């Protein structure tokens, strides 16, 4: 039996809520993909920013173990560097004869030499070798969009204005999203003429910020009809002061500015949805759909007005950590399944390697999702999930645990957080200081230390100096 192909579609900063039932965001092609596969509705990222998550996706281990704890483009090597001895699943597929192509945003490590990681063909967003600037010139377009019909840039003395949203008069073919998917489509069509299995990884930087979009897509969403996020007016009174300090960056915005930001964001998701439809049609037209595993995944979310916030990073809320995740496994997986088991980024490496029969990596902290895709309910499936955050440039250390209805956030820079996601889905009440939830808090802290020990996060385990004893219970409790 021939090995299956893999079409891996990755987005950036897409909230899982964009695919939830009742969402104002229109995604007909992704809705169809979910009907044909399994959508994981309780999926969380292992980190809230790009490089740590993407390196975890490829290596199967947490950021504390692979070393890329911050964004590769933002800090020097001593702050974040991928450990070169770790094997990636892409290397394993290449060693088993797969044709490998990568198109779009990388942000896994610094070299951007993807041949090292098994990809024989690639065009990386932001790389000097990318053909995207020449593509825009061929369309008669400037290097960046400039004919804005509406836009908003956040001012701050001494800093450059931060473009938050905008709508400009250009064709969809000028977007990086269209360009990356066009490369993926070309790869899929050429691969159909060979007798080798293939893996095409299309990694769009959309719908991530800045939220600028062609006017034709922005016009599909009326800002006047954008609902106010339920937590928009949250005073954040019982949360770390840092969140309120960061919210102050957006204090000059009117509700209309917030609504236009969300409208542009939804428009970017819809544009991506159309690109998804294009590449899925290419699979069908080349007769490869029945032997191609399709993965739709996202690195992390973004606040998009929740709690009055925009952007991403230290905010531990579900808008930033819960991610869209769909797998279609023809001939093996259950179609139309909504799986609510806790899963995360690390589960992808063992899943892909099991489905392709290429053998597991030497390292790895996730589990194969193959049983869940088949509709099975393993009795020993973990009942919780875990994430690390290493604080970006300012070292705001956090650890997060999800278990059942609760989420615990360890904050090394301020007081901790505990949320009952069933009673309080928008995370408006911090229960960490509530005596009635002391037992729950201690259980969740215990789970955190269990994960930290299993991972081998020595930094956390050995932070026992008198001025570092912040957790409600220490690792020896």
C-alpha positions as CSV (number, residue, x, y, z in Angstrom):
1,X,0.0,0.0,0.0
2,X,1.5,3.4,-0.9
3,X,2.4,5.8,1.9
4,X,-0.1,8.7,2.3
5,X,0.7,12.2,1.2
6,X,0.5,15.0,3.8
7,X,-0.9,18.5,3.1
8,X,-0.2,20.6,6.2
9,X,-1.9,24.0,6.3
10,X,-0.7,26.3,9.1
11,X,-2.0,29.7,10.1
12,X,-0.7,32.3,12.5
13,X,-2.7,34.0,15.3
14,X,-6.0,32.3,14.5
15,X,-8.4,31.9,17.3
16,X,-10.2,28.6,17.6
17,X,-13.4,30.6,18.0
18,X,-13.3,31.6,14.4
19,X,-14.4,28.0,13.6
20,X,-16.9,27.6,16.5
21,X,-20.6,27.2,15.8
22,X,-22.2,30.6,15.7
23,X,-19.0,32.6,14.9
24,X,-19.5,35.7,12.8
25,X,-16.4,34.6,10.8
26,X,-17.3,32.9,7.6
27,X,-15.2,29.8,6.7
28,X,-17.2,27.5,4.4
29,X,-14.2,25.5,3.2
30,X,-12.8,24.8,6.7
31,X,-16.3,23.9,7.8
32,X,-16.4,21.3,5.0
33,X,-12.9,20.0,6.0
34,X,-14.2,19.6,9.5
35,X,-17.2,17.6,8.3
36,X,-14.8,15.3,6.4
37,X,-12.4,14.8,9.3
38,X,-11.9,15.4,13.0
39,X,-12.0,18.8,14.6
40,X,-10.2,18.9,18.0
41,X,-12.2,21.4,20.0
42,X,-10.1,21.2,23.2
43,X,-6.7,21.9,21.5
44,X,-4.2,24.2,23.1
45,X,-0.8,25.5,22.0
46,X,2.2,24.9,24.2
47,X,3.3,28.5,24.0
48,X,1.7,31.8,23.1
49,X,4.2,33.1,20.5
50,X,5.6,31.9,17.2
51,X,9.1,30.4,17.4
52,X,8.7,28.4,20.6
53,X,5.5,26.8,19.3
54,X,6.8,26.1,15.8
55,X,10.0,24.5,17.1
56,X,7.8,22.3,19.4
57,X,5.6,21.3,16.5
58,X,8.6,20.0,14.6
59,X,10.7,18.5,17.4
60,X,7.8,17.2,19.6
61,X,9.2,18.7,22.8
62,X,8.4,21.7,25.0
63,X,10.3,25.0,24.5
64,X,12.4,24.5,27.7
65,X,13.8,21.4,26.1
66,X,14.4,22.6,22.5
67,X,15.8,26.0,23.5
68,X,13.9,28.3,21.2
69,X,12.1,30.0,24.0
70,X,11.6,33.3,22.2
71,X,11.1,34.5,18.6
72,X,14.1,33.8,16.5
73,X,14.0,37.2,14.8
74,X,13.7,39.2,18.0
75,X,16.5,38.1,20.3
76,X,20.2,37.2,20.0
77,X,21.3,33.6,20.1
78,X,22.1,33.5,23.8
79,X,18.4,34.2,24.5
80,X,16.9,31.6,22.2
81,X,18.7,28.9,20.1
82,X,17.3,25.6,18.8
83,X,19.2,22.6,20.0
84,X,20.7,21.1,16.8
85,X,20.8,17.5,18.0
86,X,17.0,17.2,18.1
87,X,15.5,15.4,15.1
88,X,12.4,16.8,13.4
89,X,9.6,14.7,11.9
90,X,10.2,16.4,8.6
91,X,13.7,14.9,8.5
92,X,12.3,11.5,9.2
93,X,9.8,11.8,6.4
94,X,12.5,12.9,4.0
95,X,14.7,9.9,5.0
96,X,11.7,7.6,4.1
97,X,11.5,9.0,0.6
98,X,9.0,11.8,0.9
99,X,9.2,14.8,-1.4
100,X,9.2,17.8,1.0
101,X,8.0,21.4,0.2
102,X,7.7,24.3,2.6
103,X,6.1,27.6,1.6
104,X,5.5,30.7,3.9
105,X,6.4,31.6,7.4
106,X,9.1,29.5,9.1
107,X,10.2,31.1,12.4
108,X,11.4,27.7,13.7
109,X,15.1,28.6,13.9
110,X,17.6,31.2,12.5
111,X,19.3,29.7,9.5
112,X,16.3,29.5,7.2
113,X,18.2,26.8,5.4
114,X,15.3,24.3,5.3
115,X,17.3,21.6,3.4
116,X,18.8,20.9,6.8
117,X,15.4,19.8,8.0
118,X,14.4,17.7,5.1
119,X,12.7,20.2,2.8
120,X,14.1,20.0,-0.7
121,X,12.0,22.9,-2.0
122,X,11.0,26.0,-0.1
123,X,10.1,29.7,-0.3
124,X,10.3,31.3,3.2
125,X,8.4,34.5,4.1
126,X,10.9,37.2,5.0
127,X,13.9,35.4,3.5
128,X,16.1,37.3,1.1
129,X,15.7,34.4,-1.4
130,X,11.8,34.6,-1.4
131,X,10.2,35.3,-4.8
132,X,7.4,37.3,-3.2
133,X,8.8,40.8,-3.9
134,X,9.3,39.9,-7.5
135,X,5.8,38.5,-7.6
136,X,4.3,41.8,-6.4
137,X,6.4,43.7,-9.0
138,X,5.1,41.4,-11.7
139,X,1.6,42.5,-10.8
140,X,2.6,46.2,-10.9
141,X,2.2,46.6,-7.1
142,X,4.5,48.4,-4.7
143,X,6.6,46.5,-2.2
144,X,3.9,47.0,0.5
145,X,0.2,48.0,0.2
146,X,-0.3,51.8,0.3
147,X,-3.7,52.6,-1.2
148,X,-5.5,52.3,2.1
149,X,-9.2,53.1,2.3
150,X,-9.2,52.8,6.1
151,X,-6.5,52.2,8.5
152,X,-5.5,52.8,12.2
153,X,-2.0,53.0,13.6
154,X,-1.5,53.1,17.4
155,X,0.7,56.1,18.4
156,X,3.2,56.0,21.3
157,X,5.8,58.7,21.9
158,X,9.3,57.5,21.0
159,X,8.0,54.3,19.3
160,X,7.0,53.9,15.6
161,X,3.3,53.9,15.0
162,X,1.9,50.4,15.2
163,X,-0.4,49.5,12.3
164,X,-3.3,47.6,13.8
165,X,-5.7,47.3,10.9
166,X,-6.3,48.5,7.4
167,X,-8.2,47.9,4.1
168,X,-6.4,48.6,0.8
169,X,-7.4,48.5,-2.8
170,X,-5.4,45.6,-4.3
171,X,-6.3,42.2,-5.8
172,X,-6.1,39.1,-3.6
173,X,-3.2,37.8,-5.9
174,X,-1.0,40.4,-4.3
175,X,-1.2,39.0,-0.8
176,X,1.4,36.8,0.7
177,X,-1.3,34.3,1.6
178,X,-2.3,33.9,-2.0
179,X,1.3,33.6,-3.1
180,X,2.1,30.9,-0.5
181,X,-0.9,28.8,-1.4
182,X,-0.1,29.2,-5.1
183,X,3.3,27.7,-4.4
184,X,1.6,24.9,-2.5
185,X,-0.9,24.2,-5.3
186,X,2.0,24.1,-7.9
187,X,3.9,21.6,-5.6
188,X,0.8,19.4,-5.3
189,X,0.2,19.4,-9.0
190,X,3.8,18.5,-9.9
191,X,3.9,15.8,-7.2
192,X,0.9,14.1,-8.7
193,X,3.1,13.3,-11.7
194,X,5.7,11.3,-9.6
195,X,5.5,8.0,-7.9
196,X,6.8,9.3,-4.5
197,X,4.8,10.3,-1.5
198,X,5.0,14.0,-0.6
199,X,4.5,16.5,2.2
200,X,3.5,20.1,1.3
201,X,3.7,22.5,4.3
202,X,1.9,25.8,3.6
203,X,2.5,28.2,6.5
204,X,0.7,31.5,6.2
205,X,1.5,34.4,8.4
206,X,-2.2,35.3,8.1
207,X,-4.5,36.2,9.8
208,X,-1.8,37.6,12.1
209,X,-1.1,41.2,12.7
210,X,-1.0,43.8,11.2
211,X,-4.6,43.1,10.3
212,X,-4.6,44.7,6.8
213,X,-6.6,43.1,4.0
214,X,-7.8,43.8,0.4
215,X,-10.8,46.0,0.4
216,X,-13.0,43.4,-1.3
217,X,-12.7,41.1,1.7
218,X,-13.1,43.8,4.3
219,X,-16.4,44.8,2.7
220,X,-17.8,41.4,3.5
221,X,-17.9,42.4,7.2
222,X,-19.8,45.4,8.6
223,X,-18.1,46.8,11.6
224,X,-21.5,47.9,12.9
225,X,-22.5,44.3,13.1
226,X,-19.4,43.0,15.0
227,X,-20.5,41.9,18.5
228,X,-18.6,43.3,21.5
229,X,-16.5,40.5,23.0
230,X,-18.1,39.4,26.3
231,X,-15.0,40.2,28.3
232,X,-14.3,43.5,26.6
233,X,-15.2,45.6,29.6
234,X,-13.5,43.3,32.1
235,X,-11.8,45.5,34.7
236,X,-9.0,42.9,35.2
237,X,-9.1,44.0,38.9
238,X,-8.0,40.6,40.3
239,X,-5.4,39.8,37.6
240,X,-1.7,40.8,37.3
241,X,-1.3,44.5,36.9
242,X,0.8,43.8,33.8
243,X,-2.4,43.1,31.9
244,X,-3.9,46.4,32.8
245,X,-0.6,48.1,31.9
246,X,-0.6,46.5,28.5
247,X,-4.3,47.3,27.9
248,X,-3.4,51.0,28.3
249,X,-1.7,50.8,24.9
250,X,-5.2,50.7,23.3
251,X,-6.9,53.4,25.4
252,X,-7.0,55.8,22.5
253,X,-9.2,53.5,20.4
254,X,-12.9,54.0,20.0
255,X,-15.2,51.0,19.8
256,X,-15.4,51.6,16.1
257,X,-11.6,51.1,15.9
258,X,-11.9,47.8,17.8
259,X,-14.8,46.7,15.6
260,X,-12.9,47.5,12.4
261,X,-9.9,45.6,13.7
262,X,-12.0,42.5,14.3
263,X,-13.7,43.0,10.9
264,X,-10.3,43.1,9.2
265,X,-9.2,40.0,11.2
266,X,-12.3,38.0,10.1
267,X,-11.7,39.2,6.6
268,X,-8.2,37.8,6.7
269,X,-9.5,34.5,8.0
270,X,-12.1,34.4,5.2
271,X,-9.4,35.1,2.6
272,X,-7.3,32.2,4.0
273,X,-10.4,30.0,3.9
274,X,-10.7,30.6,0.2
275,X,-7.0,29.7,-0.3
276,X,-7.8,26.5,1.6
277,X,-10.6,25.8,-0.8
278,X,-8.2,26.3,-3.8
279,X,-5.6,23.9,-2.6
280,X,-8.2,21.2,-1.6
281,X,-9.6,21.5,-5.2
282,X,-6.1,20.9,-6.5
283,X,-6.0,17.7,-4.5
284,X,-9.3,16.6,-6.0
285,X,-8.5,17.6,-9.5
286,X,-5.2,15.6,-9.5
287,X,-6.9,12.5,-8.0
288,X,-4.8,12.6,-4.8
289,X,-7.5,13.5,-2.2
290,X,-8.2,9.9,-1.2
291,X,-4.5,9.3,-0.3
292,X,-3.7,12.6,1.3
293,X,-3.8,13.4,5.0
294,X,-4.9,17.0,5.5
295,X,-3.9,18.9,8.7
296,X,-5.2,22.3,9.5
297,X,-3.4,23.8,12.5
298,X,-2.4,27.2,14.0
299,X,0.5,28.2,16.2
300,X,-1.3,30.3,18.7
301,X,-4.2,32.8,19.0
302,X,-4.5,36.5,19.6
303,X,-6.6,38.6,21.9
304,X,-8.7,40.6,19.3
305,X,-10.5,42.8,21.8
306,X,-11.0,40.1,24.5
307,X,-10.5,41.7,28.0
308,X,-10.0,45.0,26.1
309,X,-6.7,43.7,24.7
310,X,-5.0,43.3,21.3
311,X,-1.9,41.5,20.2
312,X,-0.5,38.5,22.0
313,X,2.1,37.2,24.4
314,X,1.8,37.1,28.2
315,X,-2.0,37.0,28.3
316,X,-3.0,33.5,29.4
317,X,-6.6,33.7,28.2
318,X,-8.2,31.1,25.9
319,X,-8.3,33.5,23.0
320,X,-4.5,33.2,22.9
321,X,-4.0,29.5,23.8
322,X,-7.0,27.6,22.3
323,X,-6.3,26.9,18.7
324,X,-8.1,25.6,15.5
325,X,-7.1,22.0,14.7
326,X,-8.5,19.7,12.1
327,X,-7.2,16.4,10.6
328,X,-8.7,14.5,7.7
329,X,-7.4,11.0,7.4
330,X,-8.9,9.3,4.4
331,X,-9.9,5.7,4.8
332,X,-8.9,5.6,8.5
333,X,-10.3,8.6,10.4
334,X,-13.9,9.2,11.4
335,X,-15.6,11.9,9.4
336,X,-17.5,14.8,11.1
337,X,-16.1,14.0,14.6
338,X,-15.8,16.7,17.3
339,X,-13.2,15.5,19.7
340,X,-13.1,17.1,23.1
341,X,-10.1,15.2,24.5
342,X,-7.2,17.5,25.7
343,X,-4.6,17.7,22.9
344,X,-1.7,20.1,22.1
345,X,1.0,21.0,19.7
346,X,3.3,18.2,20.8
347,X,0.9,15.5,19.6
348,X,1.4,16.3,15.9
349,X,4.9,14.8,15.5
350,X,4.0,11.3,16.8
351,X,0.7,11.5,14.9
352,X,2.2,12.2,11.5
353,X,4.9,9.6,12.0
354,X,2.4,6.9,13.0
355,X,0.1,7.7,10.1
356,X,3.0,7.5,7.6
357,X,4.7,4.5,9.2
358,X,8.0,6.3,9.5
359,X,8.7,5.4,13.1
360,X,8.8,7.7,16.2
361,X,11.4,10.3,17.0
362,X,14.0,9.6,19.6
363,X,12.5,12.4,21.7
364,X,9.0,13.5,22.2
365,X,6.5,14.4,24.9
366,X,3.2,14.1,23.0
367,X,1.0,11.2,22.0
368,X,-0.2,10.0,18.6
369,X,-3.8,11.2,17.9
370,X,-4.4,8.2,15.6
371,X,-6.7,6.4,18.1
372,X,-8.8,9.5,18.6
373,X,-9.0,10.0,14.8
374,X,-10.4,6.5,14.5
375,X,-13.1,7.3,17.0
376,X,-11.5,5.4,19.9
377,X,-11.5,6.5,23.5
378,X,-8.2,5.3,25.1
379,X,-8.7,4.7,28.8
380,X,-5.2,6.1,29.6
381,X,-5.6,9.3,27.5
382,X,-4.2,12.2,29.6
383,X,-6.9,14.3,31.3
384,X,-5.0,17.5,31.3
385,X,-2.8,19.7,29.1
386,X,0.2,21.9,29.8
387,X,1.9,25.0,28.3
388,X,5.1,27.0,29.0
389,X,5.7,30.7,28.5
390,X,9.2,32.1,28.8
391,X,8.3,35.8,28.7
392,X,9.4,37.3,25.4
393,X,12.0,40.0,25.7
394,X,11.0,40.9,29.3
395,X,11.1,37.4,30.8
396,X,7.5,37.1,32.0
397,X,7.6,33.5,33.1
398,X,4.4,31.5,33.1
399,X,3.2,27.9,33.3
400,X,-0.4,26.9,32.4
401,X,-2.4,23.7,33.2
402,X,-5.8,22.7,31.9
403,X,-7.7,19.9,33.7
404,X,-11.4,19.3,33.3
405,X,-13.3,22.5,34.0
406,X,-10.3,24.4,35.5
407,X,-7.3,26.3,34.2
408,X,-4.3,27.3,36.4
409,X,-1.8,30.0,35.5
410,X,1.5,30.2,37.5
411,X,2.8,33.8,37.2
412,X,6.4,34.3,38.3
413,X,6.0,38.0,38.0
414,X,2.7,38.5,39.9
415,X,-0.1,36.7,41.5
416,X,-1.4,33.4,40.1
417,X,-4.7,32.8,38.3
418,X,-7.4,30.0,38.5
419,X,-10.4,29.9,36.2
420,X,-13.5,27.7,36.1
421,X,-13.9,27.5,32.4
422,X,-17.3,25.9,32.6
423,X,-18.9,28.5,34.9
424,X,-16.8,31.4,33.6
425,X,-15.9,30.7,30.0
426,X,-14.7,34.2,29.4
427,X,-12.3,34.2,32.4
428,X,-13.7,37.2,34.2
429,X,-13.2,35.9,37.8
430,X,-9.8,34.8,39.2
431,X,-10.4,32.1,41.8
432,X,-6.8,31.7,42.9
433,X,-7.5,33.7,46.1
434,X,-10.9,32.2,46.9
435,X,-10.8,30.0,50.0
436,X,-13.5,27.8,48.6
437,X,-11.2,26.8,45.7
438,X,-8.1,26.2,47.8
439,X,-8.2,22.4,47.2
440,X,-8.6,22.9,43.5
441,X,-5.7,25.3,43.4
442,X,-3.4,22.9,45.2
443,X,-4.4,20.0,42.9
444,X,-3.7,22.2,39.8
445,X,-0.3,23.3,41.3
446,X,0.5,19.6,41.8
447,X,-0.3,18.8,38.2
448,X,2.0,21.6,37.1
449,X,4.9,20.1,39.1
450,X,4.1,16.7,37.7
451,X,4.5,18.0,34.1
452,X,7.6,20.0,35.0
453,X,9.3,16.9,36.4
454,X,8.3,14.7,33.5
455,X,9.6,17.3,31.0
456,X,12.8,17.9,32.9
457,X,12.4,21.6,33.3
458,X,15.4,22.1,35.6
459,X,15.1,25.8,35.8
460,X,11.6,25.6,37.4
461,X,12.5,22.5,39.5
462,X,15.6,24.2,41.0
463,X,14.1,27.6,41.6
464,X,14.0,27.1,45.4
465,X,16.0,30.1,46.6
466,X,14.2,32.1,49.3
467,X,13.2,34.9,46.9
468,X,12.0,32.5,44.2
469,X,9.4,30.4,46.1
470,X,6.4,31.8,44.4
471,X,4.2,28.8,43.7
472,X,1.4,28.1,46.3
473,X,3.1,24.7,46.8
474,X,6.6,23.7,46.0
475,X,7.8,20.7,43.9
476,X,8.3,18.6,47.0
477,X,4.8,19.0,48.4
